[in-house]
């Protein structure tokens, strides 16, 4: 089956069949799976940007040393936030999921930030049990903790 041997060719053929209205030639099972996967990828991209944003914000906020990488952490926060805002502008249906994604992402970010700070041989204050930032703050390009 072309889907398994040459995905690009399969996708081009499916697009041509749709454009030409030749719906009887569509590989519906795989097409449905791929369309559903497209939506999952957008949700995963939002979660990934949230985790990256939170990791660097945690390190910047709770680090007691490690001055050298702080500039890079700031740049990463700005970039992740910008990507997140753009993803949500392009996919507004994801917005209702943000609160739960923030909580999930925060737990992952705490673990990763601790590991990364340990790589600098740095101890840090314990991170709060729940995310200290709201989704509104995360999306606010003017937001900067301690500013």
HELIX and SHEET records of a PDB file:
HELIX    1   1 UNK A    2  UNK A    5  1                                   4    
HELIX    2   2 UNK A    7  UNK A   20  1                                  14    
HELIX    3   3 UNK A   23  UNK A   25  5                                   3    
HELIX    4   4 UNK A   28  UNK A   62  1                                  35    
HELIX    5   5 UNK A   70  UNK A   90  1                                  21    
HELIX    6   6 UNK A   92  UNK A   97  5                                   6    
HELIX    7   7 UNK A   98  UNK A  119  1                                  22    
HELIX    8   8 UNK A  135  UNK A  139  1                                   5    
END                                                                             
